[in-house]
């Protein structure tokens, strides 16, 4: 998995993350975590759009390269934003977990109006955005 450098800034209940290598690719939220999750989704969408249209996709810079370019200002922090692209195909995976946890997942999926698989995939994407 590739990681792009994001630049986190904000305070109180207004946070933003901009992707250093992708002009206009930003995320926002009321916490640093939600801003990072939003930036992860934005990065996925922008890269998928660029690839589908045959547009060039800049490779991710390292944190050292972004620092050397002076892109991180006072009060800002570098964060790594994972590029999680959908492959466009589903694969079967066997998972083992506690029966109580599976029941809780099924109940939450049902309340959300999605399948168990969609719920678990969404939870995994959210977790990967915070790693």
VEXMARBA-608978 format. One record per atom (N, C-alpha, C): x, y, z; residue in three letters; residue number from 1; atom name. Coordinates in pm, 1 decimal, decimal comma. Example, Ala and Ser with C-alpha at 12.3 -4.5 7.8 and 13.67 -1.06 7.14 Angstrom:
// residues 2
+----------+----------+----------+-----+-----+----+
|        u |        v |        w |  aa |   i | at |
+----------+----------+----------+-----+-----+----+
|   1319,0 |   -569,0 |    780,0 | ALA |   1 |  N |
|   1230,0 |   -450,0 |    780,0 | ALA |   1 | CA |
|   1320,0 |   -330,0 |    780,0 | ALA |   1 |  C |
|   1285,0 |   -225,0 |    708,0 | SER |   2 |  N |
|   1367,0 |   -106,0 |    714,0 | SER |   2 | CA |
|   1290,0 |      3,0 |    787,0 | SER |   2 |  C |
+----------+----------+----------+-----+-----+----+
//
This chain:
// residues 131
+----------+----------+----------+-----+-----+----+
|        u |        v |        w |  aa |   i | at |
+----------+----------+----------+-----+-----+----+
|     84,9 |   -116,6 |      0,0 | UNK |   1 |  N |
|      0,0 |      0,0 |      0,0 | UNK |   1 | CA |
|     89,7 |    123,1 |      0,0 | UNK |   1 |  C |
|     50,2 |    220,8 |    -78,8 | UNK |   2 |  N |
|    124,4 |    346,7 |    -85,2 | UNK |   2 | CA |
|     68,1 |    445,1 |     16,6 | UNK |   2 |  C |
|    154,3 |    532,7 |     64,6 | UNK |   3 |  N |
|    113,8 |    638,1 |    156,9 | UNK |   3 | CA |
|    156,9 |    771,9 |     99,4 | UNK |   3 |  C |
|     65,9 |    866,8 |     97,9 | UNK |   4 |  N |
|     97,0 |   1003,0 |     57,7 | UNK |   4 | CA |
|    111,3 |   1086,6 |    184,5 | UNK |   4 |  C |
|    192,6 |   1189,7 |    177,4 | UNK |   5 |  N |
|    209,6 |   1278,1 |    291,9 | UNK |   5 | CA |
|     95,6 |   1379,2 |    292,7 | UNK |   5 |  C |
|     26,9 |   1384,1 |    405,5 | UNK |   6 |  N |
|    -75,7 |   1484,4 |    425,8 | UNK |   6 | CA |
|    -24,5 |   1587,9 |    524,0 | UNK |   6 |  C |
|    -78,5 |   1706,5 |    514,1 | UNK |   7 |  N |
|    -39,4 |   1813,5 |    604,5 | UNK |   7 | CA |
|   -163,4 |   1851,0 |    685,1 | UNK |   7 |  C |
|   -156,1 |   1823,3 |    814,2 | UNK |   8 |  N |
|   -267,9 |   1843,6 |    906,3 | UNK |   8 | CA |
|   -255,7 |   1979,4 |    972,7 | UNK |   8 |  C |
|   -365,3 |   2054,6 |    973,0 | UNK |   9 |  N |
|   -367,9 |   2178,7 |   1049,3 | UNK |   9 | CA |
|   -507,4 |   2200,0 |   1104,9 | UNK |   9 |  C |
|   -517,0 |   2284,5 |   1203,2 | UNK |  10 |  N |
|   -646,6 |   2314,7 |   1260,7 | UNK |  10 | CA |
|   -639,5 |   2334,6 |   1410,0 | UNK |  10 |  C |
|   -755,2 |   2354,1 |   1467,0 | UNK |  11 |  N |
|   -768,8 |   2372,4 |   1610,6 | UNK |  11 | CA |
|   -914,8 |   2356,6 |   1646,4 | UNK |  11 |  C |
|   -939,4 |   2329,3 |   1771,5 | UNK |  12 |  N |
|  -1074,6 |   2319,1 |   1824,9 | UNK |  12 | CA |
|  -1156,3 |   2219,3 |   1744,7 | UNK |  12 |  C |
|  -1258,8 |   2265,7 |   1671,9 | UNK |  13 |  N |
|  -1345,1 |   2173,9 |   1597,9 | UNK |  13 | CA |
|  -1337,6 |   2194,0 |   1447,2 | UNK |  13 |  C |
|  -1225,9 |   2244,1 |   1397,6 | UNK |  14 |  N |
|  -1206,4 |   2263,6 |   1253,1 | UNK |  14 | CA |
|  -1066,4 |   2216,9 |   1214,7 | UNK |  14 |  C |
|  -1059,6 |   2101,9 |   1149,3 | UNK |  15 |  N |
|   -931,1 |   2043,2 |   1110,1 | UNK |  15 | CA |
|   -930,8 |   2016,1 |    960,9 | UNK |  15 |  C |
|   -814,0 |   2023,1 |    901,5 | UNK |  16 |  N |
|   -800,6 |   1994,7 |    759,8 | UNK |  16 | CA |
|   -672,5 |   1918,9 |    731,4 | UNK |  16 |  C |
|   -675,6 |   1840,8 |    625,2 | UNK |  17 |  N |
|   -557,5 |   1769,6 |    576,0 | UNK |  17 | CA |
|   -550,2 |   1794,9 |    425,8 | UNK |  17 |  C |
|   -435,8 |   1844,1 |    380,4 | UNK |  18 |  N |
|   -414,0 |   1858,4 |    236,2 | UNK |  18 | CA |
|   -304,8 |   1761,2 |    196,3 | UNK |  18 |  C |
|   -318,6 |   1702,5 |     78,5 | UNK |  19 |  N |
|   -221,6 |   1605,4 |     29,1 | UNK |  19 | CA |
|   -113,8 |   1681,9 |    -47,6 | UNK |  19 |  C |
|      9,5 |   1670,1 |     -2,4 | UNK |  20 |  N |
|    118,8 |   1750,7 |    -57,7 | UNK |  20 | CA |
|    137,1 |   1730,6 |   -208,1 | UNK |  20 |  C |
|    124,4 |   1609,0 |   -256,9 | UNK |  21 |  N |
|    154,5 |   1579,5 |   -397,2 | UNK |  21 | CA |
|     35,2 |   1590,5 |   -491,0 | UNK |  21 |  C |
|    -84,3 |   1609,4 |   -437,5 | UNK |  22 |  N |
|   -205,5 |   1610,1 |   -520,3 | UNK |  22 | CA |
|   -278,6 |   1742,6 |   -498,4 | UNK |  22 |  C |
|   -261,3 |   1836,6 |   -591,8 | UNK |  23 |  N |
|   -325,3 |   1967,5 |   -579,5 | UNK |  23 | CA |
|   -476,3 |   1953,1 |   -564,3 | UNK |  23 |  C |
|   -531,1 |   2024,9 |   -467,9 | UNK |  24 |  N |
|   -675,4 |   2027,3 |   -448,2 | UNK |  24 | CA |
|   -732,2 |   1908,5 |   -373,8 | UNK |  24 |  C |
|   -649,6 |   1813,3 |   -334,3 | UNK |  25 |  N |
|   -696,8 |   1695,2 |   -262,2 | UNK |  25 | CA |
|   -689,2 |   1723,7 |   -112,9 | UNK |  25 |  C |
|   -806,0 |   1739,9 |    -51,7 | UNK |  26 |  N |
|   -812,5 |   1778,3 |     88,8 | UNK |  26 | CA |
|   -919,4 |   1697,6 |    161,7 | UNK |  26 |  C |
|   -906,5 |   1696,4 |    291,8 | UNK |  27 |  N |
|  -1007,5 |   1638,6 |    378,4 | UNK |  27 | CA |
|  -1030,4 |   1732,4 |    494,4 | UNK |  27 |  C |
|  -1148,2 |   1723,0 |    555,6 | UNK |  28 |  N |
|  -1180,3 |   1811,1 |    667,2 | UNK |  28 | CA |
|  -1266,1 |   1736,4 |    767,8 | UNK |  28 |  C |
|  -1264,2 |   1786,5 |    890,0 | UNK |  29 |  N |
|  -1347,0 |   1726,5 |    993,7 | UNK |  29 | CA |
|  -1337,0 |   1803,1 |   1123,0 | UNK |  29 |  C |
|  -1417,5 |   1759,7 |   1219,7 | UNK |  30 |  N |
|  -1418,1 |   1829,6 |   1348,2 | UNK |  30 | CA |
|  -1313,2 |   1776,8 |   1444,8 | UNK |  30 |  C |
|  -1240,8 |   1671,8 |   1404,0 | UNK |  31 |  N |
|  -1127,2 |   1620,5 |   1480,7 | UNK |  31 | CA |
|  -1016,1 |   1586,9 |   1382,0 | UNK |  31 |  C |
|   -892,4 |   1574,7 |   1429,1 | UNK |  32 |  N |
|   -785,3 |   1532,6 |   1337,9 | UNK |  32 | CA |
|   -814,9 |   1396,8 |   1273,6 | UNK |  32 |  C |
|   -875,7 |   1306,4 |   1351,2 | UNK |  33 |  N |
|   -904,8 |   1172,3 |   1299,0 | UNK |  33 | CA |
|  -1008,3 |   1175,6 |   1186,6 | UNK |  33 |  C |
|  -1112,6 |   1256,2 |   1203,0 | UNK |  34 |  N |
|  -1213,0 |   1262,6 |   1097,1 | UNK |  34 | CA |
|  -1159,3 |   1334,6 |    974,0 | UNK |  34 |  C |
|  -1073,2 |   1433,0 |    994,4 | UNK |  35 |  N |
|  -1010,9 |   1500,6 |    879,7 | UNK |  35 | CA |
|   -921,4 |   1403,8 |    802,9 | UNK |  35 |  C |
|   -847,5 |   1319,5 |    875,3 | UNK |  36 |  N |
|   -762,0 |   1220,2 |    809,6 | UNK |  36 | CA |
|   -845,3 |   1116,5 |    735,2 | UNK |  36 |  C |
|   -953,6 |   1071,2 |    794,9 | UNK |  37 |  N |
|  -1041,4 |    975,2 |    726,8 | UNK |  37 | CA |
|  -1101,0 |   1036,9 |    601,0 | UNK |  37 |  C |
|  -1139,8 |   1163,3 |    608,1 | UNK |  38 |  N |
|  -1195,0 |   1232,1 |    491,4 | UNK |  38 | CA |
|  -1088,5 |   1249,3 |    383,1 | UNK |  38 |  C |
|   -966,2 |   1279,1 |    423,8 | UNK |  39 |  N |
|   -855,5 |   1291,9 |    327,0 | UNK |  39 | CA |
|   -825,6 |   1158,0 |    261,2 | UNK |  39 |  C |
|   -836,0 |   1049,0 |    335,8 | UNK |  40 |  N |
|   -814,2 |    915,3 |    279,7 | UNK |  40 | CA |
|   -917,3 |    886,9 |    172,0 | UNK |  40 |  C |
|  -1043,5 |    918,4 |    198,3 | UNK |  41 |  N |
|  -1148,9 |    897,9 |     98,4 | UNK |  41 | CA |
|  -1127,2 |    988,6 |    -23,0 | UNK |  41 |  C |
|  -1088,4 |   1113,4 |      1,1 | UNK |  42 |  N |
|  -1063,7 |   1206,7 |   -109,0 | UNK |  42 | CA |
|   -947,6 |   1159,9 |   -195,2 | UNK |  42 |  C |
|   -840,7 |   1111,7 |   -132,4 | UNK |  43 |  N |
|   -725,3 |   1061,9 |   -206,8 | UNK |  43 | CA |
|   -766,0 |    944,3 |   -295,0 | UNK |  43 |  C |
|   -843,1 |    851,1 |   -238,3 | UNK |  44 |  N |
|   -890,6 |    736,0 |   -315,5 | UNK |  44 | CA |
|   -969,4 |    782,9 |   -437,5 | UNK |  44 |  C |
|  -1061,5 |    876,3 |   -417,2 | UNK |  45 |  N |
|  -1146,2 |    923,1 |   -526,4 | UNK |  45 | CA |
|  -1067,2 |    998,0 |   -633,0 | UNK |  45 |  C |
|   -975,5 |   1084,7 |   -591,4 | UNK |  46 |  N |
|   -896,4 |   1162,6 |   -687,7 | UNK |  46 | CA |
|   -805,6 |   1071,5 |   -770,4 | UNK |  46 |  C |
|   -737,8 |    978,0 |   -705,2 | UNK |  47 |  N |
|   -647,5 |    887,9 |   -778,1 | UNK |  47 | CA |
|   -726,8 |    798,0 |   -872,2 | UNK |  47 |  C |
|   -840,7 |    746,1 |   -828,1 | UNK |  48 |  N |
|   -925,0 |    662,8 |   -915,2 | UNK |  48 | CA |
|   -971,1 |    742,5 |  -1036,9 | UNK |  48 |  C |
|  -1011,3 |    867,5 |  -1016,0 | UNK |  49 |  N |
|  -1053,1 |    953,4 |  -1126,3 | UNK |  49 | CA |
|   -937,4 |    976,0 |  -1224,2 | UNK |  49 |  C |
|   -820,3 |   1009,4 |  -1170,3 | UNK |  50 |  N |
|   -704,7 |   1034,2 |  -1257,0 | UNK |  50 | CA |
|   -670,9 |    909,6 |  -1339,5 | UNK |  50 |  C |
|   -668,9 |    795,1 |  -1275,6 | UNK |  51 |  N |
|   -635,1 |    671,3 |  -1346,3 | UNK |  51 | CA |
|   -738,3 |    637,5 |  -1453,7 | UNK |  51 |  C |
|   -865,9 |    654,2 |  -1420,5 | UNK |  52 |  N |
|   -970,2 |    618,6 |  -1518,2 | UNK |  52 | CA |
|   -970,2 |    712,3 |  -1637,8 | UNK |  52 |  C |
|   -923,1 |    835,2 |  -1618,8 | UNK |  53 |  N |
|   -917,5 |    931,5 |  -1727,7 | UNK |  53 | CA |
|   -784,0 |    936,0 |  -1799,5 | UNK |  53 |  C |
|   -692,2 |    848,3 |  -1760,3 | UNK |  54 |  N |
|   -561,3 |    846,1 |  -1824,1 | UNK |  54 | CA |
|   -472,0 |    962,7 |  -1785,7 | UNK |  54 |  C |
|   -503,1 |   1028,0 |  -1674,9 | UNK |  55 |  N |
|   -422,4 |   1141,1 |  -1627,9 | UNK |  55 | CA |
|   -305,2 |   1089,4 |  -1545,3 | UNK |  55 |  C |
|   -193,5 |   1159,1 |  -1548,6 | UNK |  56 |  N |
|    -78,6 |   1113,4 |  -1469,4 | UNK |  56 | CA |
|   -105,6 |   1122,6 |  -1319,4 | UNK |  56 |  C |
|    -53,5 |   1025,9 |  -1248,3 | UNK |  57 |  N |
|    -66,2 |   1023,0 |  -1102,3 | UNK |  57 | CA |
|     73,1 |   1042,2 |  -1044,3 | UNK |  57 |  C |
|     94,6 |   1151,8 |   -973,6 | UNK |  58 |  N |
|    227,5 |   1173,9 |   -916,3 | UNK |  58 | CA |
|    258,7 |   1069,5 |   -809,5 | UNK |  58 |  C |
|    381,0 |   1020,2 |   -809,0 | UNK |  59 |  N |
|    417,5 |    925,3 |   -703,1 | UNK |  59 | CA |
|    424,6 |    998,2 |   -568,8 | UNK |  59 |  C |
|    403,1 |    924,8 |   -460,4 | UNK |  60 |  N |
|    409,4 |    990,5 |   -329,5 | UNK |  60 | CA |
|    551,2 |   1032,5 |   -293,4 | UNK |  60 |  C |
|    563,4 |   1152,3 |   -240,6 | UNK |  61 |  N |
|    691,3 |   1200,1 |   -187,7 | UNK |  61 | CA |
|    711,2 |   1144,2 |    -48,0 | UNK |  61 |  C |
|    834,5 |   1140,8 |     -4,3 | UNK |  62 |  N |
|    862,2 |   1101,7 |    134,5 | UNK |  62 | CA |
|    839,2 |   1222,4 |    224,4 | UNK |  62 |  C |
|    827,8 |   1196,6 |    352,4 | UNK |  63 |  N |
|    813,6 |   1305,8 |    448,5 | UNK |  63 | CA |
|    934,5 |   1398,3 |    439,0 | UNK |  63 |  C |
|   1052,8 |   1339,6 |    424,3 | UNK |  64 |  N |
|   1174,6 |   1421,0 |    413,5 | UNK |  64 | CA |
|   1168,7 |   1514,3 |    293,2 | UNK |  64 |  C |
|   1117,5 |   1465,5 |    181,0 | UNK |  65 |  N |
|   1107,0 |   1550,0 |     60,9 | UNK |  65 | CA |
|   1007,8 |   1665,0 |     82,1 | UNK |  65 |  C |
|    895,2 |   1635,7 |    145,8 | UNK |  66 |  N |
|    795,2 |   1740,1 |    172,6 | UNK |  66 | CA |
|    852,9 |   1844,0 |    268,7 | UNK |  66 |  C |
|    924,8 |   1797,7 |    370,4 | UNK |  67 |  N |
|    988,6 |   1891,4 |    463,6 | UNK |  67 | CA |
|   1091,5 |   1977,6 |    391,1 | UNK |  67 |  C |
|   1171,8 |   1915,0 |    304,0 | UNK |  68 |  N |
|   1276,4 |   1988,0 |    231,7 | UNK |  68 | CA |
|   1216,8 |   2094,1 |    139,0 | UNK |  68 |  C |
|   1096,5 |   2069,7 |     87,4 | UNK |  69 |  N |
|   1030,5 |   2167,1 |     -0,5 | UNK |  69 | CA |
|    967,5 |   2280,9 |     79,7 | UNK |  69 |  C |
|    967,0 |   2268,9 |    212,1 | UNK |  70 |  N |
|    911,5 |   2374,3 |    296,3 | UNK |  70 | CA |
|    760,0 |   2382,1 |    293,1 | UNK |  70 |  C |
|    693,7 |   2269,6 |    268,0 | UNK |  71 |  N |
|    547,2 |   2270,6 |    255,2 | UNK |  71 | CA |
|    474,4 |   2265,1 |    389,3 | UNK |  71 |  C |
|    545,7 |   2237,5 |    495,5 | UNK |  72 |  N |
|    481,3 |   2227,8 |    626,1 | UNK |  72 | CA |
|    514,6 |   2353,1 |    705,5 | UNK |  72 |  C |
|    411,0 |   2428,4 |    736,7 | UNK |  73 |  N |
|    430,2 |   2555,5 |    805,0 | UNK |  73 | CA |
|    415,7 |   2543,3 |    955,1 | UNK |  73 |  C |
|    429,7 |   2654,8 |   1024,2 | UNK |  74 |  N |
|    414,1 |   2656,2 |   1169,9 | UNK |  74 | CA |
|    274,2 |   2606,3 |   1209,5 | UNK |  74 |  C |
|    268,4 |   2522,2 |   1309,4 | UNK |  75 |  N |
|    141,8 |   2469,8 |   1356,9 | UNK |  75 | CA |
|     85,6 |   2355,5 |   1275,2 | UNK |  75 |  C |
|    157,4 |   2315,2 |   1171,1 | UNK |  76 |  N |
|    111,9 |   2204,6 |   1086,8 | UNK |  76 | CA |
|    193,1 |   2079,5 |   1117,3 | UNK |  76 |  C |
|    135,4 |   1965,1 |   1087,6 | UNK |  77 |  N |
|    198,4 |   1836,9 |   1115,4 | UNK |  77 | CA |
|    187,8 |   1746,6 |    993,4 | UNK |  77 |  C |
|    293,3 |   1671,9 |    965,4 | UNK |  78 |  N |
|    288,5 |   1573,0 |    857,7 | UNK |  78 | CA |
|    218,1 |   1447,9 |    908,1 | UNK |  78 |  C |
|    128,0 |   1394,2 |    826,3 | UNK |  79 |  N |
|     60,0 |   1268,3 |    855,2 | UNK |  79 | CA |
|     67,0 |   1182,4 |    729,7 | UNK |  79 |  C |
|     64,5 |   1051,9 |    748,1 | UNK |  80 |  N |
|     64,4 |    962,3 |    633,8 | UNK |  80 | CA |
|    -78,9 |    924,6 |    600,0 | UNK |  80 |  C |
|   -114,8 |    940,4 |    472,5 | UNK |  81 |  N |
|   -249,5 |    911,9 |    425,1 | UNK |  81 | CA |
|   -241,8 |    789,8 |    334,2 | UNK |  81 |  C |
|   -306,2 |    679,6 |    373,1 | UNK |  82 |  N |
|   -297,0 |    558,5 |    291,6 | UNK |  82 | CA |
|   -380,0 |    569,8 |    164,5 | UNK |  82 |  C |
|   -326,4 |    515,7 |     56,2 | UNK |  83 |  N |
|   -401,0 |    508,0 |    -69,0 | UNK |  83 | CA |
|   -464,9 |    369,6 |    -74,3 | UNK |  83 |  C |
|   -594,8 |    365,5 |    -53,2 | UNK |  84 |  N |
|   -669,7 |    240,1 |    -52,4 | UNK |  84 | CA |
|   -763,8 |    242,3 |   -171,6 | UNK |  84 |  C |
|   -723,6 |    178,3 |   -281,2 | UNK |  85 |  N |
|   -804,8 |    176,0 |   -402,0 | UNK |  85 | CA |
|   -886,2 |     47,7 |   -409,2 | UNK |  85 |  C |
|  -1009,6 |     61,2 |   -454,9 | UNK |  86 |  N |
|  -1089,6 |    -57,5 |   -479,7 | UNK |  86 | CA |
|  -1036,2 |   -124,9 |   -605,4 | UNK |  86 |  C |
|  -1029,3 |   -258,6 |   -602,4 | UNK |  87 |  N |
|   -979,0 |   -334,0 |   -716,5 | UNK |  87 | CA |
|  -1088,8 |   -358,2 |   -819,9 | UNK |  87 |  C |
|  -1215,1 |   -332,8 |   -782,2 | UNK |  88 |  N |
|  -1324,3 |   -353,5 |   -875,7 | UNK |  88 | CA |
|  -1371,4 |   -497,5 |   -882,2 | UNK |  88 |  C |
|  -1325,7 |   -578,4 |   -791,1 | UNK |  89 |  N |
|  -1369,4 |   -717,6 |   -787,8 | UNK |  89 | CA |
|  -1376,8 |   -762,2 |   -642,9 | UNK |  89 |  C |
|  -1470,7 |   -847,4 |   -615,0 | UNK |  90 |  N |
|  -1485,0 |   -901,4 |   -480,2 | UNK |  90 | CA |
|  -1418,8 |  -1037,4 |   -472,2 | UNK |  90 |  C |
|  -1363,9 |  -1067,4 |   -357,1 | UNK |  91 |  N |
|  -1306,6 |  -1199,8 |   -332,3 | UNK |  91 | CA |
|  -1362,7 |  -1251,7 |   -201,2 | UNK |  91 |  C |
|  -1375,1 |  -1382,4 |   -193,0 | UNK |  92 |  N |
|  -1425,3 |  -1446,0 |    -71,7 | UNK |  92 | CA |
|  -1310,5 |  -1459,2 |     27,1 | UNK |  92 |  C |
|  -1339,5 |  -1428,8 |    154,3 | UNK |  93 |  N |
|  -1240,1 |  -1443,1 |    260,3 | UNK |  93 | CA |
|  -1308,2 |  -1508,1 |    380,0 | UNK |  93 |  C |
|  -1246,9 |  -1609,0 |    433,7 | UNK |  94 |  N |
|  -1298,1 |  -1673,9 |    554,2 | UNK |  94 | CA |
|  -1236,8 |  -1606,6 |    676,1 | UNK |  94 |  C |
|  -1320,4 |  -1559,6 |    767,4 | UNK |  95 |  N |
|  -1275,9 |  -1491,7 |    887,6 | UNK |  95 | CA |
|  -1323,1 |  -1569,4 |   1009,7 | UNK |  95 |  C |
|  -1242,2 |  -1569,9 |   1112,3 | UNK |  96 |  N |
|  -1280,7 |  -1632,7 |   1237,6 | UNK |  96 | CA |
|  -1285,4 |  -1525,8 |   1344,7 | UNK |  96 |  C |
|  -1398,2 |  -1520,7 |   1419,1 | UNK |  97 |  N |
|  -1412,6 |  -1424,3 |   1527,5 | UNK |  97 | CA |
|  -1511,3 |  -1476,6 |   1629,6 | UNK |  97 |  C |
|  -1515,2 |  -1412,5 |   1743,0 | UNK |  98 |  N |
|  -1605,6 |  -1450,7 |   1849,3 | UNK |  98 | CA |
|  -1751,0 |  -1438,7 |   1801,6 | UNK |  98 |  C |
|  -1835,2 |  -1532,2 |   1842,2 | UNK |  99 |  N |
|  -1975,2 |  -1533,7 |   1800,5 | UNK |  99 | CA |
|  -2049,3 |  -1408,8 |   1845,7 | UNK |  99 |  C |
|  -2017,8 |  -1358,1 |   1964,6 | UNK | 100 |  N |
|  -2082,3 |  -1236,1 |   2013,5 | UNK | 100 | CA |
|  -2046,2 |  -1115,3 |   1928,4 | UNK | 100 |  C |
|  -1920,8 |  -1108,1 |   1886,8 | UNK | 101 |  N |
|  -1877,6 |   -999,0 |   1799,9 | UNK | 101 | CA |
|  -1949,7 |  -1007,0 |   1665,7 | UNK | 101 |  C |
|  -1961,5 |  -1126,9 |   1610,7 | UNK | 102 |  N |
|  -2030,1 |  -1143,8 |   1482,7 | UNK | 102 | CA |
|  -2177,3 |  -1102,6 |   1493,7 | UNK | 102 |  C |
|  -2241,9 |  -1136,2 |   1604,4 | UNK | 103 |  N |
|  -2380,6 |  -1094,8 |   1625,5 | UNK | 103 | CA |
|  -2391,1 |   -942,0 |   1630,0 | UNK | 103 |  C |
|  -2297,0 |   -878,1 |   1699,7 | UNK | 104 |  N |
|  -2297,3 |   -731,5 |   1708,5 | UNK | 104 | CA |
|  -2275,4 |   -669,4 |   1570,3 | UNK | 104 |  C |
|  -2186,7 |   -727,5 |   1493,0 | UNK | 105 |  N |
|  -2162,7 |   -678,9 |   1355,9 | UNK | 105 | CA |
|  -2289,0 |   -692,3 |   1272,3 | UNK | 105 |  C |
|  -2353,8 |   -807,9 |   1279,9 | UNK | 106 |  N |
|  -2476,0 |   -829,9 |   1202,4 | UNK | 106 | CA |
|  -2586,3 |   -731,6 |   1241,0 | UNK | 106 |  C |
|  -2601,2 |   -705,4 |   1371,7 | UNK | 107 |  N |
|  -2702,1 |   -608,8 |   1417,7 | UNK | 107 | CA |
|  -2670,6 |   -468,6 |   1366,5 | UNK | 107 |  C |
|  -2544,5 |   -428,5 |   1376,2 | UNK | 108 |  N |
|  -2505,2 |   -295,1 |   1329,5 | UNK | 108 | CA |
|  -2520,7 |   -284,1 |   1177,9 | UNK | 108 |  C |
|  -2485,4 |   -388,3 |   1106,2 | UNK | 109 |  N |
|  -2501,1 |   -387,9 |    960,3 | UNK | 109 | CA |
|  -2648,1 |   -375,4 |    922,8 | UNK | 109 |  C |
|  -2731,8 |   -447,9 |    992,6 | UNK | 110 |  N |
|  -2875,6 |   -443,1 |    965,6 | UNK | 110 | CA |
|  -2931,1 |   -302,6 |    991,5 | UNK | 110 |  C |
|  -2891,9 |   -242,3 |   1103,6 | UNK | 111 |  N |
|  -2936,7 |   -105,1 |   1134,7 | UNK | 111 | CA |
|  -2887,5 |     -6,1 |   1029,3 | UNK | 111 |  C |
|  -2770,0 |    -32,5 |    974,1 | UNK | 112 |  N |
|  -2712,5 |     57,2 |    873,3 | UNK | 112 | CA |
|  -2766,1 |     30,2 |    733,2 | UNK | 112 |  C |
|  -2836,3 |    -80,3 |    718,7 | UNK | 113 |  N |
|  -2892,3 |   -113,8 |    587,3 | UNK | 113 | CA |
|  -2789,7 |   -167,3 |    488,8 | UNK | 113 |  C |
|  -2684,4 |   -231,1 |    540,8 | UNK | 114 |  N |
|  -2581,5 |   -287,8 |    453,5 | UNK | 114 | CA |
|  -2560,1 |   -434,8 |    489,5 | UNK | 114 |  C |
|  -2487,8 |   -504,0 |    404,9 | UNK | 115 |  N |
|  -2456,2 |   -643,3 |    431,4 | UNK | 115 | CA |
|  -2343,2 |   -653,3 |    533,6 | UNK | 115 |  C |
|  -2326,7 |   -771,5 |    588,0 | UNK | 116 |  N |
|  -2215,4 |   -797,3 |    679,9 | UNK | 116 | CA |
|  -2083,0 |   -764,5 |    611,2 | UNK | 116 |  C |
|  -2066,9 |   -810,5 |    487,6 | UNK | 117 |  N |
|  -1941,4 |   -787,0 |    415,1 | UNK | 117 | CA |
|  -1914,9 |   -638,9 |    394,4 | UNK | 117 |  C |
|  -2018,5 |   -564,1 |    355,5 | UNK | 118 |  N |
|  -2001,4 |   -420,3 |    334,0 | UNK | 118 | CA |
|  -1967,0 |   -350,0 |    464,6 | UNK | 118 |  C |
|  -2029,0 |   -393,2 |    573,6 | UNK | 119 |  N |
|  -2001,2 |   -333,5 |    704,1 | UNK | 119 | CA |
|  -1856,8 |   -358,2 |    745,6 | UNK | 119 |  C |
|  -1811,0 |   -482,2 |    731,4 | UNK | 120 |  N |
|  -1673,2 |   -515,7 |    770,1 | UNK | 120 | CA |
|  -1573,4 |   -443,1 |    679,9 | UNK | 120 |  C |
|  -1602,5 |   -434,4 |    549,6 | UNK | 121 |  N |
|  -1512,3 |   -363,3 |    458,0 | UNK | 121 | CA |
|  -1503,4 |   -215,8 |    494,7 | UNK | 121 |  C |
|  -1616,7 |   -155,1 |    529,3 | UNK | 122 |  N |
|  -1617,6 |    -14,7 |    568,5 | UNK | 122 | CA |
|  -1537,6 |      6,7 |    696,8 | UNK | 122 |  C |
|  -1557,4 |    -82,2 |    793,2 | UNK | 123 |  N |
|  -1482,7 |    -71,3 |    919,2 | UNK | 123 | CA |
|  -1332,7 |    -87,1 |    896,2 | UNK | 123 |  C |
|  -1295,6 |   -178,0 |    806,0 | UNK | 124 |  N |
|  -1153,9 |   -197,5 |    775,4 | UNK | 124 | CA |
|  -1095,0 |    -73,4 |    709,4 | UNK | 124 |  C |
|  -1169,7 |    -11,7 |    616,5 | UNK | 125 |  N |
|  -1120,9 |    111,4 |    552,3 | UNK | 125 | CA |
|  -1098,1 |    220,6 |    656,0 | UNK | 125 |  C |
|  -1194,2 |    236,5 |    747,9 | UNK | 126 |  N |
|  -1180,1 |    338,0 |    852,9 | UNK | 126 | CA |
|  -1057,1 |    310,5 |    940,0 | UNK | 126 |  C |
|  -1036,4 |    185,5 |    975,3 | UNK | 127 |  N |
|   -922,1 |    149,6 |   1059,0 | UNK | 127 | CA |
|   -790,7 |    174,2 |    983,2 | UNK | 127 |  C |
|   -785,6 |    137,8 |    854,9 | UNK | 128 |  N |
|   -664,9 |    159,7 |    775,2 | UNK | 128 | CA |
|   -632,6 |    307,9 |    761,7 | UNK | 128 |  C |
|   -735,0 |    391,0 |    760,4 | UNK | 129 |  N |
|   -712,1 |    535,5 |    749,5 | UNK | 129 | CA |
|   -646,3 |    590,8 |    874,5 | UNK | 129 |  C |
|   -654,5 |    518,4 |    985,0 | UNK | 130 |  N |
|   -598,8 |    567,1 |   1111,3 | UNK | 130 | CA |
|   -468,6 |    499,9 |   1148,1 | UNK | 130 |  C |
|   -421,9 |    407,8 |   1066,4 | UNK | 131 |  N |
|   -297,8 |    334,4 |   1097,7 | UNK | 131 | CA |
|   -177,9 |    419,2 |   1061,7 | UNK | 131 |  C |
+----------+----------+----------+-----+-----+----+
//
